[in-house]
């Protein structure tokens, strides 16, 4: 483990390679799993605020799920998460013509219609954060559906933390990221 400020970082972020490969996985992370995307307390109001704008990009099943359950639900682990459509995909998921799952919130963001890109848990994936007292654990999450992303990362030789540069800087700051990069150069390159 690597300690930077108030974070404890798994070495896997520097050792594992990862680059999302939507052509191979078809956005399975938006569809698979036991619950929706984890949502921070600070994101609850944002999801409520962007929903009326994002709604036009969502399939009717997603709209129905959100209108029945709300933009955020409490999951089986008592944590906040996005609602699911009939226990399957995140209710904010839209599907491209080729069947690729994408985020309706992110679509509205990329079109400049909202200022919220998507839940932090989605932006940071495959990193998962957990609080340990006054420290934040920054861990690599293993999920078999991401095998294509690991293969793509290996092929392109992109370390996980470098793939996640922008969301990690958004979360922890440029100085934190620069320190992580220095640790990588000193110990893992």
N, C-alpha and C positions, 0 to 999 in steps of 0.2 A: 504494500500500500504506500501511496505517496501523499504527504500532507502539504497542502498549500493553504495558508490562511486558515479559515474555518472549514476546509474541505478535506476529506480523505478520499483519494482517488485510486480506483482499481488499476493495477498495472496493465490489465487487459486493454484499456483504452489506448495504450501506447504499443501494445504487442499485436493486437488483432487488427486485421484490415477489414474495411467495410465501405461499400458504396452502394446505395440503393439501386436496384436494377428492376424498375417497374415493368420493363418488357418481359422479364422472366417471372416475377412474383405476382404481377397484376394488382399490386396494392393489397395483398392479403392481410396486412396488419390492420387495415380498416374493417376487415370482415371477420377474421378469426379471433379466438380468445373467449374467455369466460365473462368479460365485462367490457364496458366502453372505455374510452380513453380517460386516464386519470385527469382530474380537473382541480386546479388550485382554488382556494377560497377567493383569491384576487381575480380569478377568471370568471366567476359565476355571473357577475353583473355584465361583463363583456359579452358572454354568450347570449344573454338575454337581449342585450342591446343590438347585436349584429344579426340575430335570427330573422327579423322582418326583411332584411336586405338579402340575406343568404337563402332564404326560403325559395326564391324563384329558381335556384339551381338544384334544388333537392327533388328527388322522386317523391311521388305522393305517399309512398310507404314511410319515408323518412319524416315528412311533414306530419303524417298521422301519429307517428311515434312521439315526436316532440310535443305535439299539441295534447296528447294523452298523458305523457309522463313529465313534460317540462324540458327545459334545455339542459338541466343537470339532474341526476338522480343519485341516490345513495346506493352504492354497490354492496355486494354480499360481504365485503370486508369492512363495511361501514365507512368507506372513503367516497368522496365525490367523483363522479364519472359522467361521461356523455351517455345518453340513453341509447338503447339498441332497438333495431327493427326485428321484432319477433325472435329475440335472442341471438341474432346474427350480427349484421354489420352495424357500425356506428350510424346513428340517425342522421348525421351530417354528411354521410357518404353519398357521392354521386357516381354514376358509372359511365365511362366513355363507351363509344360504339364497339370497341374491341373487348369490352368487359373489364377494363382496368378500373379499379376503385380509386377515387380521388376525393379530396376534401372540399366540400362546398364552401366552407369558410375561407379556405385558402384561395379558391377560385375568385371569390368576391374581393379578397385582399389584393390579389395580383391584378385585378381590374381597377384597383384604386377606389373601390366602393366602401371598404371598411378599413380601419386601422389596426385590426387584430388579425394576425395571420392564422393561428390555430392554437389549441392548447399546447403549453410548453412541453408536456409529456410526448406529444407527437413530434414536435420540432427536434427534441433531444434524442429521440429513439435511434439506436438501441441503448442509450444511456437511461438509467433509472436512478432517481434521487431518493434518498431516505434520510430522515433526521435522526441523529444519534446524539442526544443531549443538545449541546450548542454547536455541534459539528454536522456537516452535510456529507453523507456518503455518496460518492459518484461512481456508480457501478455499471458494468457492461452486462446487458441482459441477453442471455442465450435463448433463441427461439428458432426451431427448425425451419419455419417458413422463410427465415432470412438467409438461408443457405446461399441463394443466388447473390445476395448482397455481399456475403463473405467471399464468394468466388470472384465477384467483380472487383472487390477491394484488393484481393490477392493479385489478380491479373494486372490491375492498374497501380499496385503497390501504394495504396492510400491507407494510412493508419486511421482508426476510428475517430480519434480526437480531431484529426485534420479534416475529415469529412464533415464533422460537426462544428467547425470553427465558428461560424456566425452564431448559431444558437448557444454555444458555450460562452462566447464573448457577451452575448445578450444577457445571459444568466449571471456570469461571474466576473465579467469585465476583461478588458484588454490585458491589463497587468497580470491577472491570474493566468490567462491563456499563454502569454509570453513566458511566464515562469514554467508552465507545463511544457512548453516547447523546449526550454533550456534543459529541463530534467530529461526530456526525451533525447536530446543531443548528447548529454553527458553520460547517460546510462544505457540507452537502448538503440542508438544508431550505430 
